[in-house]
Amino acid sequence: MKKLFTTLSNIWKIQELKERIVFTLMILLIYRFVSHVVLPGVDATLLGDNEKSGLLGLLDMFAGGSFSRVSILALGVMPYISASIVVQLLGIAVPSFQKMQKEGESGRKKLNQITRYLTVAITAVQAVGYVKTQVPQQAIVIDHTLFFVLATFVLAAGTLFVMWLGEKITDKGIGNGISLIIMVGIIARLPVALYQEGTSRIAGEGGPVALVIEIVALFAVVMFTIMIVQGVRKVPVQYAKRIVGNRQFGGVRQYIPLKVNAAGVMPIIFAQALMFIPATLTQFFPSLQNTWLTQFSDYTSLAYSLTFAFLIIAFTFFYTAITVNPTQMSDDMKKNGGFIPGIKPGLATSSFIDDVISKITFPGAVFLAIIAILPSIAVKFGIKSEFAHFYGGTSLLILVGVVLDTLQQIESYLLMRHYDGLMKTGRVTGRSGIPAPASGSNAVI
């Protein structure tokens, strides 16, 4: 405990770090305040029960409840994340985008600009869909045509405002602005979920002992998730010695940290998008409601969990294959005079790295699938669905990843000022294996 208070005191002694933390907290407070502002022309008292489930529930969690509250920030940062993913995929498939990725700072600025324009386009389309399908008609108190036009512009402006807040946190705060905004939105749902779960348990469904067991289980799941996010396979790389004048360069051994979960949360996001298709079909075609598709609308069913897990494993291999390039890693090592001990440079090195990635990706994919279906298992054990979402899935992976990144940022300031880090042994490492968006400033979640 003394070590903790000493570390907190050291953090507050660093003026720059203190200013950045205070600035970040102010921006996040502004975001949470604005997220409760309802769209103009909507009577909040007439919204009724507007809770979302399925994929819409996931979007509502990312937006901190703004989606169901019909807030001016209802779309949140999801259009920006979608645009970032599209630009990433274009960087893999389109030569002109690959060229921009290799141009350094100027290329990143171009990709960042393209991402912003694409965000505006995606936001405009999503705003139209949101106004048409998610705003209850009885809550609209002005002319519907006027409301449709006004709400579309306001929602687009709200997303751009959240983007701007995220960039300010990245520039003047402690970094990872977009990620922190998403994390705050998720955490904002935790107190209510915990209160509801505690109330139901204390009222008689298991008693306080059951609640304590649930919290201990949640702690164990978080530790397990940290292990998966942080897990790496270190591949040794030896660099040849070079003599330049009177100085010697190289001759040292370093490591390539290959992530066990290099794909991050992307496989879960892709799989959830596909799992939402059966529920959509049953809504548009009522005749399909009593068929085998119905069981895929219940995320707690065995068929849903098994299919969801299989898709996550498949997408993990797919996303890892398109984001981790063993051939490029081999070429970069060869150019810098590096080699893996016992492996010939060139094709043999590329094949060795590819083999290692394949071996560590499978257990990583299986563990990721287990984390993803843990909420449905928690519901089967009697935990309310609102609280069960924190036992796994995208929300837990985002929380763990963002917290680790933020701790890494703070620790770098402490070590730079010759203070002890946040841990007695070792160092906090961030999600270096998770690809960053086109701007190169925020982590994609």
N, C-alpha and C positions, 0 to 999 in steps of 0.2 A: 504493500500500500504506500509506503514511503517513497518507493521508486516511482510510482504513478504520480504522486503529487510533485515530486522533483521534476519529472518530465513535463508536466503541465506548466510548472513554473518556468522552465526553460523555454517552452513554446511562447509564453507571454513576454519573455525578455527580448525576443527577436522582434524588433519593431516592424520590419517588412512583413514577416509572417503573421504578426498580430493584425496588421492592417488588412492583409489579404483574407484572413479568416472572418473578420468583422464585415468586410465588404461582401463576402460570399453569403454570410448569414442575412445581411440586409436584402440582397437580391432574392434569395430564396423566400424571405418573408413577403416581399412584394409579390412574388409569383403566387404564393398561397393565398394572399389577399385578393388578387385579381381573379383567381380561379373560382371565386365564389360570386363573381358578378354575372348575373343572368343576361342572356341575349335581350336586346331591346325589342319590345313588343311581346314578351312572354311574361305571364303571370306565374311566379314561382309557386304560389299557393295552389294552383290548378294542375301542377305536374303530376301529383299523386305518386303512386309507386312506379318509378321509372328505372328500377334497378335492371342491370344488364347481366346476361349470362353468356357462356361460350366465348367465342372470339371477341364479341362486343364487351363482355365482362373484362377480358384481358386488356382491351383498349381503355376501358374505364379505369382500370387499376393503374395503367401507365400515366393516365391523365390526372390521377389523384382524385377521382370522383367527378371531375368536370364534365365528362361525357354524359353521365346520367343527370347531372344538374342543369344541363343545357346552358353551360357557361360560355362566355366569349372565348375561353381557352379550351373548348371542348375537344378540338382535334389535337391539342398539345404539340408534341414534337414528332409524332408518328410520321407525318408527311416528310419531314426532314430526314428521318431515319430511312424511310423508303427510298428517297432520292439518293441517299448515301450508298445504300445497297446496290441500287441500279448502276450508279457510277462505278462502284467497285467491280461489278460483273462486266461492265463495258471495258474496264481496264484490263480484264483478262481476255476478252474476246475480240476487241477492236484494236487494230494496230495503232491508230492515231491516239487513242487514249493511253495505250502502253507507252508511246513516245512521250506524252505529257508527264506520265508518272516518273520517267527517267530524267526529266529536265530540271529536277531539283526544286528550288523555291518558286521559280517562275511557273513551272508546270503545276505545282500544288495550287498556286493562286488561280490558274485557269480552271482546274478541276473544281476548286471551291466555288468559283463563279458559276460554273455549269450546274453544280449541285444546288445552288440557291435558286437559279432560274427554274430548274426542274422541281424544286420544292414548291414554288409558287404555282406551277401548273398542276401538280398533284393535289395541293391544298384546295385549289379552285374546284377540281372534280369531286374531291371528298366532301367539301362544304355543301355542294349541291345535293349529293346523296344523303348527307346527314340531315339537312333541313327537310328533305322530302320524307325520310323514313324514320327519323329518331325523335323529332319534336312532336309531342302530342298536340293534335289539332285543337283540343278544347283549351289548351293553355295559351294559344295565340289570341291576343286581344286587339290586334290591328288588322288592316286589310291584308289578306294572305299574299297577294302579289307583291305588295310593298315589303312585307316581312321577308318573303323569299329573297328578294334582291338585297335588302339591307343585311339580313343574316349572313348571306354568302360573303359579302365584303367584310363584315365584322369578323367572321370566323377565319378568313384568310389573313386579316390584319392581326388577329390573336396569335396565330401560328408564327407569323413573322416576328411578333413581339417576344414570344418565348424563345425563338432562335436568337434574337438580339440579347436577351438576358443570358442565355447560355454562353454566347461569345464573350460577353462582359466578364462572366465568371472565369472563363478560360484565360482571358487577357489580364484581368486585374485581381482575380481571386486565386483559389488554390487549384485551378485547372479542372478538366473534365466537366465543363459546364453543362452540356446536354445530359450527360450521365447522372450528374448530381440532381438535376431537375426531375428526371425520371425516378431516381431513388427516393426523393422527397415525396413524390406523388404516391409511391408504393407504401412508404412508411406511414403516411398520413392515414392509411386504412387500418394500420395495426392496432392502435388503441381501441377503436370501436370493435374490431374483431375480437380482441382479447377480452374486452368488457362483456361482450355477448357470450363468449365461451365461458368466462368465469361465472356469470350470472346463471347460466343454464346448469353448470356443474354444482354450484353451491345450492341451487334450488332443489337438488335431489338426484340429478343424473350422474351418479358416481361420487359426488362430494368433492371436498377440497383435495383429497388424495389423488383423485383422477386428474385434476387440474395440474397438480405438481408433476405427475408422471408425464403429462402432455408437454409441459415446459421443458422437462429434462430431455424428452425425446426430440423436441425441436432443437435444443442445444446440440444434441448428438448429430442431428441431420446437418446443422450448420457446419460443424467440425468436419463432417464427411464431405460436404460441398467444397469447403476450403481446400481439403486434400486433393480433390479432383481439379479444381481451378489452378492450384499451385504446382501440381505434379509435372515434372519434366524428366526427360531422359537426356543426360549430358553426354554428348558425343565429343571425345577429345580431338583437338586439332593442333598439330605441331607446325610452327612457322620456321622456315629456313633462316639461318643467320646471314646477315648482309653487313658488310663493312663499308661505311661511307665516311671517308676521311679518317679521323681518329675515333669514330664512334661506331658502335655495333648495334644493329637493329635486328629484331626478330629473335629466333632461337628460344622462344617461350612457348609454353603449352597453354592453350585456351580451350573453351568448350562451346559447342553449339547447343543451346537449351531447346530441345524439341518438346513442345507441349503435349501432354497426354490428351488434353482437350483443346486442340488448336482451333476448332470451329466455334468455340464459345457457345452462345445461346441461339445461334442462327438455325441449327437443325430443329430445335424445338419450335421456333417461330414458323419455319417452313412446314413442319409436320402439323402444327395446329391449324394453319391455313387450309391444308388439305382435309383435315378432320372436320372442318366446318362445312364442307360441301354437302354431306348427307343431310344435315339439319336444314340447309338452304333448299335442297331439292324437296324435302317433305313439306316445307312451307309453300313452295310454288305449286306443288302437285299433291293435293290432299289425298289422292288415291294411293300414294306411297307410304302413308302414315302407319299402316298396320303391316308393313312388310319388314324384311330383315334390316332395312336401313334405319328403322326406329332405334335399334340398340346402339347405333353409332351416334345418336343424339344425346345419350347419357354418358358423361365422361367417367362415371363410376362403374360402368359395365365391363365385364371381362373382355368382350370382343373389342371394345374401344381401347382399353389399356394395351392389349397385345398388338393391335394394329398401330397404335400410336408409338409404342416402343420400337416396332420394326421400322417404321418410317424414320424415326429419329436416328437409328443406327445407320440406315441407308443414306440419309442426308448428311450425317457426320462424315462418312467416307467421301461423299460427293464434294462437300464444301471444303474438306481438308485437301482433296486432290486439286481443286482449282485455286486454292489460296497459298498452298505450300509447294514450291517448285524446287525439287531436288537438283534438277539440271542447272538452274541458275545458282543455287548454293554451291554446287561443285565448281562451276566456272569462276565464281567470285573467290573461292578459296585458291584456285589455281593461279588467278591473276595476282593475288597477294602473297604467293609463295607458301601457301598453307597446304597441308595434307593430313589425312587421317592415318595414324600409325598402323602399318600393316595392310593398307588399302592403296592401290594404285590411283593416281590422279586421273580425272576425266570420267569416262563412262563407269568404271568400277566404283568410284566414289559416289556417283549419282545413284547407282543401283543399290549401294550399301545404305545410303540415307533413305531411299525409298523403301527398302526392306524394314528398316528400323521404324519409320513412320507407320507403315502398315501394321507392324506388331503392336505398337503402343496405342494406335487409334482404336483397335477393336475393344480392348478393355475400357478405354475412355468412353467409347460410344455406348457400351453396355451400362456403365455407371451413370452416364448422362441420361439414358432411358429410364433407369431406376429412379433418379432424382425427379424426372418429369412426371412419372406416374405415382409418386408418393402422395400427392394431394388426394387422389382417388382412393388410395389405401387408407389414408387418414379418415376420410369420410366413412369408409366401411367400419372403422373402429368407433364411430359415434361422434367424431369431431365435426362441428359445424363447418359448412363449406367456406364461409368467409375467413375463418381462422385456418382452415386446412390448406388454403392457397399458399401460406407461408412455409409449408413443409416441403416445398419443392417447386419445380417448374421454372418458368422464365423469371418470375419475380425474385425468387431466392437467389438464383444465379446472378441477377443484376445487382442485388443488394450486396452480395459477397464480393463481386468483382469491383464495384465502385468503392466500397469501403477499403479494400486492399489498395486500390489506386490512390485514394486520398491519403491513407496512412503512408504510402511510399513518398508522396509529395512532401508531407510534413517531415518525415524522417530525413529526406534529402536536405531540407533547410537546417535541421538540427546537426547533422553530420558536417555540413558546410561551415557551421559556426563552432565546430569542435565540441559539441555537446554529445552526450550519450544518445543513442537511438531509442526507438520506442520499445525495443526488445532487449533483454539481457544478453541473449545469444542470437547470432544470425542477423539477417536483414529482411525487412519487409519487401517483397517483390510484387510488382503489379502484373497486369494481364498483357505482358509483352507479346504473347502469342495470338492475341485477338486483333484482327486487322482494324486499322483506323479508317475513318471516312476520308473522302477526297481532300478535305481541308487539311488533314494531318494534325488537327488540334484537339479533336474530341474522340473519345473511344466509342465505337459502334457497339451497341448492346444487343 
